[in-house]
């Protein structure tokens, strides 16, 4: 597959690029900062681009089989996630390229009702990005033209080991026997590439956790 990854130099994005390259895909990694692109695998094509610019996205998506976005805005710019989503949806609808978005866990529901981000004890410093992810998902759900899927990670998403193991859910937080919801960034990338290669979700959200 020919895959373009926006946010390719971020914590999740670079793992997605590495996973895609390891599976033999032709990967174009996109970031705004050309200096950071130097850290991509040698097999990837490094490109400077802006995920909020529809012309940039169309140019980088044209002729590809898939676009993945794993952009992570700086604190204070969280709402840029919504702008990126609407831009990518419009560009992918125009080019006919499938879109996979990596979102957040805060918009997942929990057992007993309510969103994860609204639960007592949810870290206050995460509320701005969680709220932006709610808007990001809403932008996707409002779109009826692009072929998109939205991946929400587990509550705890950290660098770790690639096991290749995970469980899949829909809109409710997936927890283990101890009530914990977690997954490594490496296995999130595995789940994303599994969806890329064997599409199961179209115009819907799914989640993965151990």
N, C-alpha and C positions, 0 to 999 in steps of 0.2 A: 504493500500500500504506500501511497504518497501522502505523508502526513505533515501538516503545519502545526506547530505548537507555539501559541502565544504565552508569554510569561515563562519562556524556556529556561531562564537562569534563576528562577526562584526555587524555594525548597522542594515544592512538589513538581514544578515544571521540569527541572533538570533530571529528576528521577523518571518522569514520564519519557523524556527524550532518551535517556539511557535504556529504559525498558524497550522502547520502540526500536531503537538501533539494534539491541541484542536479539530481537526477533527478525531482523533482516529487512525492516521497513526503510523506505527512503524518507528521511526526516529533515524538515526545515525548522530550525529553532529561531524564534523571533523574540527580540527584546528591544527596548528603547535605548539602552546603554550599550554601545559597541564594545566597551572595555570588558563588560561581564560576559559577552559572547565568546570570549577567548577560552572560557572554561568548559565549553560544550565538547562532547566527544568528537574526535577527528572525523568520524563518518557522517556527522550531521552537517547540513548546510546552514551556516550562520547568516541571519539577515537582520538588519535594523528595521523596525517597523513600529507603528503606533496602532494599538487595538481600538483606539477611539476614533480613528480616521477611516471612514468607510472605503475611501479609494485605496488606502494602504492595504486594508483587509482584502478587498476584492482582488488586488494584484497578487497578494500572497496566497490567496485561496484558489485562484483560477488554475485549473488543471490538476488539482489535488483530489484525493479521495476522501479526506477527512481533515477537519480543523478541530484542534483541542485548545481550550483556553484554561490556563491555571494562573492567571494574573492575580497579584496580591497588592492592593494599593497601600500607600504609606498612610500612617495615622493622620486623620484629618481629611483624607481624600477617599474615605470608604465608599461614598456614593458613586465613585468612578466605576464600581462594579456594575452598576445598572447601565451606565453609558456604554461600557464595553459590551455588555450582553446585547443591548439593542443594536449596536453597530455590527456585531458579529452575526446576529440573526438576520439583519437586512442583507449583509454581504453574502452570507451562505444561501439565503433564499435566491439571490440574484445569480449566484454561480452554480447552484444545485449541489453544493458540497455539504455533507453531513457535519454536524457540530456537536461536540461533547464539551460540556462545561463542568469544571470542578468548582463546587460551591461550598457552603458551610453546613455545619451540623445544627446550628441554633434554631433553624426553622423546622427541624424534625419534631414530631409529636412524641410524647412520652406516655407510658402506661398510666392510665387514670385521667388522661386528657391534658390539653395545653401544650404549648411549644416548649422545647428545651430551654430556650433563652428566657422564658418567663418564670422558670422555676426558682424557688428560694435557693440561694447559694450560688447561682450562676455568676461567674466573675464579672463585675461591672465594667472592667476595662475591655471586655469582649463584646459588650452590647452594641457599640457602633458598627463593628464589622458584621455582627449577627443581623442587625437591622438592615444593613446594606444587602446581605445575602437574601433576606426575605424579598427585598425589592428586585434583586437579580432573578430569583425564581419566578416572581410575579411577571416580570418582563417576558420570560420564556413561555409561561403558561398563556400569556395574552397573544402570543405569536401563533399564526395558523399556516404559515407558508414554509418555514424552514424545517428540515428534519433534524431535531435536536434531542439530546438527552442530558439530564442534569444529575451529576453525582454528588451526593452529600456524604462526607466522610463520617467516621465514628466521632464521638465526643472528644476523645483523646487521640490526636493525630501527631505522631512524633517520628523523628528519624529512628530507624531500627533495622531489623533483619527482613530479608525477602524470603518468605516461607512459601508463597504461592497459595496460601490457604486464606479463605475468608467466607463469610456468609452474606447473603444478599437480602435486603429488605426493600420496602417501598417508601412510605412516608413516616414510619415510626422508627424511633431510635432502636438499633439492634444492640442488645446487651448480652453478656455472658452469664454463667451460672451465679456469679457473684454480684450481678447487677452492674458490672462495668462495661463501658462501651469504648473500645480502643482499636486502633489499627496502625501499622507502621506506614510511613510515606511510601516505602518500597512496595508494600502489598497493595496500597491504594493505586499505585501505578500499574501493578499487575491486573487489578480489577478493571481499570480503565482500558487497558490494551485488550483484555479479554472481550470487553464490550465492543471495542473497535473492530476486532476480528470476527466476532460472532454477535451481531447486534440483536439484542433482546428488548431494548427499551426505545420507544419512539414517542417523542413529545410527552415525556413523562420524567419524573424524578425517581431515582433509586439510591439506595445507601448500602454501604458495605462495612462490616466489622468482623472481628474474630468471634 
